[in-house]
Amino acid sequence: MPLVAAFLVPGSPLHYLRPDVSAWAPLAAAFRTAATALRAARPEVLIVYSTQWIAVLDELWQTRPVVRGLHVDENWYAFGDLPFELRIDTVLAEACIAATPSIGVRSRGVNYDGFPIDTGTIVANGFLNEDNAASLVIAANNVYHDWARTEALGALAAAQAELLGRRFALVGVGGLSGTLFRHEIDPADDHIASSEDDALNQSFLATLTQGDGAALRAACGPYAAKARADMGMKHLAFVLGGLGPHYSGATTLGYGPSYGSGAAVVQFTV
């Protein structure tokens, strides 16, 4: 089967830059577990959707063959810089661009030196694809796309990968509950901002792991509203679209805080 793996991962750089911090170490370890599973699956390409790459007009896709640079996160710059080098599957990206009108979406490629790759994509690639063994296809988060359109976009990207005979993995990059601490904390004391957020996250992850697509989709709206979830969990919509009928459950490899907000590394059963 062309689809060999699928994950949800957080896009915060905190666990990547400071895996030594006790509150962040479990998520860093979960990322390493996911990376081991991904290497064993041997994908040729990772299809990545990050909530942090924001598009407003058209759907954007990265089409520069190699993208490299030094990124400084706009919020967490004090924790360090993020050097990156990404290999892009330009053939698959262009196929996705050509196909999106069929689902009522206008797309365009992004191909210029110095393009500001978002933190979430850099962190996901750094943890999961450190040696750049797999190339990437990166789709932007268009703020005007709702859940259904985002799910359709994931399905389209997976279909194009299958048409081209690619072994591929899906990676949705984003968080859970969205309440960040507005005051400075000792990183070692980081925790989910409230017991209510923690309970909402735990309940949602339990639903996610069960493999009931109808129940999961029904739970997403109420959960996202109550927990102020990252972009309404559109990163999950993209992955579910790509999984299609192959969604049959998942395993939470790690769950914890990201300066008060919720974060989890989830591996789907494929």
Secondary structure in CASP SS format (residue, H / E / C, confidence):
PFRMAT SS
TARGET T0000
AUTHOR 0000-0000-0000
METHOD secondary structure of the structure
MODEL  1
M C 1.00
P C 1.00
L E 1.00
V E 1.00
A E 1.00
A E 1.00
F E 1.00
L E 1.00
V E 1.00
P C 1.00
G C 1.00
S C 1.00
P C 1.00
L H 1.00
H H 1.00
Y H 1.00
L H 1.00
R C 1.00
P C 1.00
D C 1.00
V C 1.00
S C 1.00
A C 1.00
W C 1.00
A H 1.00
P H 1.00
L H 1.00
A H 1.00
A H 1.00
A H 1.00
F H 1.00
R H 1.00
T H 1.00
A H 1.00
A H 1.00
T H 1.00
A H 1.00
L H 1.00
R H 1.00
A H 1.00
A H 1.00
R C 1.00
P C 1.00
E C 1.00
V E 1.00
L E 1.00
I E 1.00
V E 1.00
Y E 1.00
S E 1.00
T E 1.00
Q E 1.00
W E 1.00
I E 1.00
A E 1.00
V C 1.00
L C 1.00
D C 1.00
E E 1.00
L E 1.00
W E 1.00
Q E 1.00
T C 1.00
R C 1.00
P C 1.00
V E 1.00
V E 1.00
R E 1.00
G E 1.00
L E 1.00
H E 1.00
V C 1.00
D C 1.00
E C 1.00
N C 1.00
W C 1.00
Y H 1.00
A H 1.00
F H 1.00
G C 1.00
D C 1.00
L E 1.00
P E 1.00
F E 1.00
E E 1.00
L E 1.00
R E 1.00
I E 1.00
D C 1.00
T H 1.00
V H 1.00
L H 1.00
A H 1.00
E H 1.00
A H 1.00
C H 1.00
I H 1.00
A H 1.00
A H 1.00
T H 1.00
P H 1.00
S H 1.00
I H 1.00
G C 1.00
V C 1.00
R C 1.00
S E 1.00
R E 1.00
G E 1.00
V E 1.00
N C 1.00
Y C 1.00
D C 1.00
G C 1.00
F C 1.00
P C 1.00
I C 1.00
D C 1.00
T H 1.00
G H 1.00
T H 1.00
I H 1.00
V H 1.00
A H 1.00
N H 1.00
G H 1.00
F H 1.00
L H 1.00
N C 1.00
E C 1.00
D C 1.00
N C 1.00
A C 1.00
A C 1.00
S E 1.00
L E 1.00
V E 1.00
I E 1.00
A E 1.00
A E 1.00
N E 1.00
N E 1.00
V C 1.00
Y C 1.00
H C 1.00
D C 1.00
W H 1.00
A H 1.00
R H 1.00
T H 1.00
E H 1.00
A H 1.00
L H 1.00
G H 1.00
A H 1.00
L H 1.00
A H 1.00
A H 1.00
A H 1.00
Q H 1.00
A H 1.00
E H 1.00
L H 1.00
L C 1.00
G C 1.00
R C 1.00
R C 1.00
F E 1.00
A E 1.00
L E 1.00
V E 1.00
G E 1.00
V E 1.00
G C 1.00
G C 1.00
L C 1.00
S C 1.00
G C 1.00
T C 1.00
L C 1.00
F C 1.00
R C 1.00
H C 1.00
E C 1.00
I C 1.00
D C 1.00
P H 1.00
A H 1.00
D H 1.00
D C 1.00
H C 1.00
I C 1.00
A C 1.00
S C 1.00
S H 1.00
E H 1.00
D H 1.00
D H 1.00
A H 1.00
L H 1.00
N H 1.00
Q H 1.00
S H 1.00
F H 1.00
L H 1.00
A H 1.00
T H 1.00
L H 1.00
T H 1.00
Q H 1.00
G C 1.00
D C 1.00
G H 1.00
A H 1.00
A H 1.00
L H 1.00
R H 1.00
A H 1.00
A H 1.00
C H 1.00
G H 1.00
P H 1.00
Y H 1.00
A H 1.00
A H 1.00
K H 1.00
A H 1.00
R C 1.00
A C 1.00
D H 1.00
M H 1.00
G H 1.00
M H 1.00
K H 1.00
H H 1.00
L H 1.00
A H 1.00
F H 1.00
V H 1.00
L H 1.00
G H 1.00
G H 1.00
L H 1.00
G H 1.00
P H 1.00
H H 1.00
Y C 1.00
S C 1.00
G C 1.00
A E 1.00
T E 1.00
T E 1.00
L E 1.00
G E 1.00
Y E 1.00
G E 1.00
P E 1.00
S E 1.00
Y C 1.00
G C 1.00
S E 1.00
G E 1.00
A E 1.00
A E 1.00
V E 1.00
V E 1.00
Q E 1.00
F E 1.00
T C 1.00
V C 1.00
END
